[in-house]
Amino acid sequence: MERIADVVIIGGGVIGLSIAYHLGQRKAGKIVLLEKGQLGEGSTSRCVGGIRTQFSTEINILFSLESLKTFDRFEEEFGVDPEFRRIGYLFLATTTSEVEIFKENIELQKRFHIPVQYLDSDEIGKQWPYLKADDILGGTFCSQDGYAGPSEVLSGFARGAKRVGVKIYEGAEAREILVAQGRVMAVRTSDGEISSPVVVNAGGPYASSVGEMADMKIPVKPLRRQVFVTAPFHLTERDIPLTIDFHRGWYFRREVDGFLLSGPLDKEAGLNTSIDYEAMVEASENATYRVPAFENARIARGWAGLYEISPDNHAILGKVPGLEGFILANGFSGHGFQHSPAVGKVISEVIVDGKATTIDISSLSIQRFEKGELIREPVTAFKE
Ligand SMILES: Cc1cc2nc3c(=O)[nH]c(=O)nc-3n(C[C@H](O)[C@H](O)[C@H](O)COP(=O)(O)OP(=O)(O)OC[C@H]3O[C@@H](n4cnc5c(N)ncnc54)[C@H](O)[C@@H]3O)c2cc1C
């Protein structure tokens, strides 16, 4: 392993690899990426790949629009088909306050020319007749949303990063970050020490442990989400959007010949990634409530993964006051996959140019928590 680097990235998920690729492209010197296990083994491999522009804050919309540019030309740039399927996202509202919020969101989204439509209950019932629609008051649909393959995107970034000269080490755990006179100096790993003036925390759900290595408190908590997949099941010949029953916090989409059904999100933080029977029952109940035909579907498998939740469900990005050279790319709160292209780009700008220029990320600084300037959303953000 290298003993000297210009940048060390801790974490080999989609975020760390996107940053590595963008830094390599910018010729930012010797870039080393450390992954304690295998690339993608954290949240990235558990992700369901959702990509959308239907967000309720400007900053998330900006990250989506910038990232879409990359997803659209991914194969050209990385030589890997990301399997991006633009099936659309359909958000369903079942309360009057949700209808109001959705309408406010549309106003914001239209300011960014996002082709989102508001649909009333009759239109939803007509377009997607397999949905139980009698309690649906309305919904929003955007055809440019969809999903891509997390492992395809991860391997595209990994391939791109290697091509531009990044050194990637798997089975290499960062154990200590050495600091002197208010700046990072080196990373002590399971395989020796690497001195570097810049260290990036891309630890996903482990962001706070990586922060502790530099004596920094990063307010990111791991939170389990369970997901289930049915055996092959025929619902309709029509296109099926990724459909979100907002009130129930439940969503589904096609997955090969069956369907992917979201399970519950834990209430307490923790690192447990097993699945449980109660969660499967909850997922089935939500599924048969909204799509009665699912009564005849059988759950074949499931998995669980960890979101990396920040106090306001928005990313924590950029420099850290008082600790020069320590860069954060954390707290994506369930949206890190879809925002990874733009995150890689802006973090490379922070490191190379001293400041992000593609998107103003000042509102995502870690200082916002200290200053009480948390980002506010009309309701708690939806998480895929
Ligand atoms: C069930 C589920 C569904 C999701 N669906 C979506 C979705 O539809 N759309 C979306 O945008 N997002 C989704 N997400 C969120 C998305 O998966 C994450 O935001 C994203 O993968 C975060 O990437 P990351 O690289 O920051 O983290 P990870 O992929 O977790 O990568 C961090 C890596 O750091 C490594 N690491 C940690 N500590 C150390 C150390 N000390 N030394 C070396 N390596 C270390 C870990 O092993 C890990 O591989 C979902 C998440 C879950 C759990």
The ligand as an SDF file (V2000), in Angstrom:
LIG
                    3D

 53 58  0  0  0  0  0  0  0  0999 V2000
  -33.0030   -0.5180    1.9090 C   0  0  0  0  0  0  0  0  0  0  0  0
  -32.3580    0.7150    1.3390 C   0  0  0  0  0  0  0  0  0  0  0  0
  -32.8830    1.2670    0.1730 C   0  0  0  0  0  0  0  0  0  0  0  0
  -32.3040    2.4190   -0.3540 C   0  0  0  0  0  0  0  0  0  0  0  0
  -32.8310    2.9240   -1.5140 N   0  0  0  0  0  0  0  0  0  0  0  0
  -32.3000    4.0530   -2.0410 C   0  0  0  0  0  0  0  0  0  0  0  0
  -32.8250    4.5940   -3.2330 C   0  0  0  0  0  0  0  0  0  0  0  0
  -33.7890    4.0730   -3.7870 O   0  0  0  0  0  0  0  0  0  0  0  0
  -32.2350    5.7040   -3.7520 N   0  0  0  0  0  0  0  0  0  0  0  0
  -31.1700    6.3100   -3.1320 C   0  0  0  0  0  0  0  0  0  0  0  0
  -30.6910    7.3350   -3.6170 O   0  0  0  0  0  0  0  0  0  0  0  0
  -30.6500    5.8110   -1.9960 N   0  0  0  0  0  0  0  0  0  0  0  0
  -31.1940    4.6980   -1.4360 C   0  0  0  0  0  0  0  0  0  0  0  0
  -30.6810    4.1930   -0.2860 N   0  0  0  0  0  0  0  0  0  0  0  0
  -29.5630    4.9100    0.3650 C   0  0  0  0  0  0  0  0  0  0  0  0
  -28.2480    4.5700   -0.2970 C   0  0  0  0  0  0  0  0  0  0  0  0
  -28.0630    3.1840   -0.2970 O   0  0  0  0  0  0  0  0  0  0  0  0
  -27.1220    5.2680    0.4780 C   0  0  0  0  0  0  0  0  0  0  0  0
  -27.4360    6.6250    0.6530 O   0  0  0  0  0  0  0  0  0  0  0  0
  -25.8020    5.1510   -0.2760 C   0  0  0  0  0  0  0  0  0  0  0  0
  -25.5370    3.8260   -0.6390 O   0  0  0  0  0  0  0  0  0  0  0  0
  -24.6930    5.6960    0.6040 C   0  0  0  0  0  0  0  0  0  0  0  0
  -23.4690    5.3780   -0.0030 O   0  0  0  0  0  0  0  0  0  0  0  0
  -22.1230    5.5200    0.8360 P   0  0  0  0  0  0  0  0  0  0  0  0
  -21.0340    5.2390   -0.1090 O   0  0  0  0  0  0  0  0  0  0  0  0
  -22.1410    6.8100    1.5830 O   0  0  0  0  0  0  0  0  0  0  0  0
  -22.2480    4.4180    1.9540 O   0  0  0  0  0  0  0  0  0  0  0  0
  -21.8990    2.7950    1.9320 P   0  0  0  0  0  0  0  0  0  0  0  0
  -22.3520    2.2090    0.6690 O   0  0  0  0  0  0  0  0  0  0  0  0
  -22.3980    2.2860    3.1820 O   0  0  0  0  0  0  0  0  0  0  0  0
  -20.3340    2.8670    1.8940 O   0  0  0  0  0  0  0  0  0  0  0  0
  -19.5690    3.1710    3.0310 C   0  0  0  0  0  0  0  0  0  0  0  0
  -18.4350    2.1900    3.0720 C   0  0  0  0  0  0  0  0  0  0  0  0
  -17.5090    2.6000    4.0580 O   0  0  0  0  0  0  0  0  0  0  0  0
  -16.8780    1.4560    4.5550 C   0  0  0  0  0  0  0  0  0  0  0  0
  -16.2320    1.8070    5.8150 N   0  0  0  0  0  0  0  0  0  0  0  0
  -16.8390    2.2130    6.9600 C   0  0  0  0  0  0  0  0  0  0  0  0
  -15.9070    2.4320    7.9140 N   0  0  0  0  0  0  0  0  0  0  0  0
  -14.6970    2.1860    7.3490 C   0  0  0  0  0  0  0  0  0  0  0  0
  -13.3640    2.2370    7.8330 C   0  0  0  0  0  0  0  0  0  0  0  0
  -13.0860    2.5530    9.0800 N   0  0  0  0  0  0  0  0  0  0  0  0
  -12.3500    1.9050    6.9680 N   0  0  0  0  0  0  0  0  0  0  0  0
  -12.6160    1.5590    5.6690 C   0  0  0  0  0  0  0  0  0  0  0  0
  -13.8680    1.4770    5.1870 N   0  0  0  0  0  0  0  0  0  0  0  0
  -14.9060    1.7900    6.0060 C   0  0  0  0  0  0  0  0  0  0  0  0
  -18.0330    0.4790    4.6900 C   0  0  0  0  0  0  0  0  0  0  0  0
  -17.6010   -0.8630    4.7280 O   0  0  0  0  0  0  0  0  0  0  0  0
  -18.8700    0.7960    3.4580 C   0  0  0  0  0  0  0  0  0  0  0  0
  -18.6320   -0.0950    2.3850 O   0  0  0  0  0  0  0  0  0  0  0  0
  -31.2050    3.0380    0.2780 C   0  0  0  0  0  0  0  0  0  0  0  0
  -30.6750    2.4740    1.4410 C   0  0  0  0  0  0  0  0  0  0  0  0
  -31.2400    1.3240    1.9610 C   0  0  0  0  0  0  0  0  0  0  0  0
  -30.6640    0.7540    3.2110 C   0  0  0  0  0  0  0  0  0  0  0  0
  1  2  1  0
  2  3  1  0
  2 52  2  0
  3  4  2  0
  4  5  1  0
  4 50  1  0
  5  6  2  0
  6  7  1  0
  6 13  1  0
  7  8  2  0
  7  9  1  0
  9 10  1  0
 10 11  2  0
 10 12  1  0
 12 13  2  0
 13 14  1  0
 14 15  1  0
 14 50  1  0
 15 16  1  0
 16 17  1  0
 16 18  1  0
 18 19  1  0
 18 20  1  0
 20 21  1  0
 20 22  1  0
 22 23  1  0
 23 24  1  0
 24 25  2  0
 24 26  1  0
 24 27  1  0
 27 28  1  0
 28 29  2  0
 28 30  1  0
 28 31  1  0
 31 32  1  0
 32 33  1  0
 33 34  1  0
 33 48  1  0
 34 35  1  0
 35 36  1  0
 35 46  1  0
 36 37  1  0
 36 45  1  0
 37 38  2  0
 38 39  1  0
 39 40  1  0
 39 45  2  0
 40 41  1  0
 40 42  2  0
 42 43  1  0
 43 44  2  0
 44 45  1  0
 46 47  1  0
 46 48  1  0
 48 49  1  0
 50 51  2  0
 51 52  1  0
 52 53  1  0
M  END
$$$$
